[in-house]
């Protein structure tokens, strides 16, 4: 007897792979090539305290935005569907720089957002897309989830590559302070998409393994090797080969990740796995044991988990709206808990947190995980 | 449970902190043991105890787990409530009640169960009790002072006016070394069972059900052989090696329970607490190594009983009356600084129902056994119960060998009645 849930998922994976992916990415990987179709160019004027989008109404179809940052802070631009499901985003737009973003928008109500300083909810505007609303079957809705999430992954991999390159360049240049500042930033993009990275089993431990986790005879490499040199030794003079290797490994995983479409169950499990990462590695301070930048990773894992859930949102809203409401509430509660520890453009150092503060974070993650863990069951269709 | 016909008695486990507490009420120091003997005697014949595997009824006039014959194992947990939303808290209490009903009957925590759902469902039971009997599991809930008003005076749930005056943090006692991290709490659940896995399973599943609403503040595992309902059976020994619980309040003495354990009509908070009781918990670290290297004579003089038989000093058998007037070679047989002397109702003037468990939390950083007694006592009013007894122990010779490291007090509502009732209904209605 065939398991309906399983066959549906198999179907979805196929559907997902044939779907066209349209998002442009941060960075220079040019993943949007070949998608074509955009006939317009909507100007977005981003500044430190404003975000002017040239139009608030569009026809359904493929559109191109050009975001120009006239402010003094690095910014980001997002197009959100309901529940802050990311339809497209472009990260790391430096002051004075213009970046393009292409996105296919079915009829519906959206929000655009600029995030000066790359923090917070951003400066929002409504965007109404009209035309024939696509009516998707359940299977198509689920298939779309994989495509949506792939678009998210691609938006992150570009920035990951860019920031990792900047990090490894600083390490090789012996710029300790510069490298220390870039370490948690580059990891943010990594930690957001870790469920994808984990599919490539060999690369994950090489890039992100912790000291002592290596098999006998294996070298300790990756982010944490360099982290140790930066914070513990304060000397990166022998880190050149590790920096080169980290960059090469990230390049490899980025190329692989861009082509992966997760099936809905992988998405559901990935969303939960990211929360488990927080509970086991970040709440305990084990992940970034030398730099204590664990809250950066915490935040990134949380964002990545939310992105995976949001990709499934249309299906979940159809099938279990109560669960969606609970998940929304608990993501918001966890974000509010974490928000208390924002410090400038980053986060409070892990070693500055009291046990009571950690318990507050842990409680919110525990509750959120209980809710997110139910997603797999809904996706599997019972 | 208490009203159930099977209830044959309760633990003879005696906590040395309160050794020999009977039901005598206020009795002048120096009174002879005869009065105590009468007061602590069974008022009815003990009935045969239930088998260790059996289920204990969840509903009744009083909550199970108080006068229920003490099971072998304990998992006690205290929670902080982390929401300000009264409705969310009520939902958890209702969900807990439903799960407690099922688990005490030997079933899974949830309706679907550990393996009853689909392959992509998250099981609503954690599964480690699959195939295990009910094992006498009791789950007893209590409400701490901070549920009513937080330490900084906030009335989160509109309950401030419902707090009975006796429900207040215990005063400090000489020699206390209280760790706040393992003290207090807004709620507690005491899980007792004859199989440790059953007790742990119950708490684990309740904790899961409370995610986002309550947060575990502290918890404690305990062990200790069950004392049975019959006085013919041996009283268990605590980690000092002495029989503990020779004289305790018993289920067979309902008049004494009414006087000393159950909150009655007319008592503070009786509108929701009548038929309930107050539980006091104290984690008492034993200084095992100094104790073990003390002489037998020193140990017996410290306790006030013989080590082998548990007889009051100057007597022969465990249940011989405690007689503070007996002299040996011109000295009182039971020294006036002994634990029995100071804690006995004759001298403390009150009685409490003790239900403690031994604990060993591995060892401390110096290689010493991190062990002692997790003291639990039920009483009608903490002030005239535990606090009164403990105040009398200021000069207790045993203080050299023990240190109290935690303190908590909770008001335990009466038993759940019927299928629609839930933990705290009368309080929250």
Interface residues (C-beta under 8 A of the other chain):
Chain A: X5 X265 X330 X333 X355 X359 X360 X363 X364 X366 X367 X368 X369 X370 X373 X374 X376 X377 X379 X380 X382
Chain B: X82 X117 X118 X119 X120 X121 X122 X181 X208 X211 X212 X213 X215
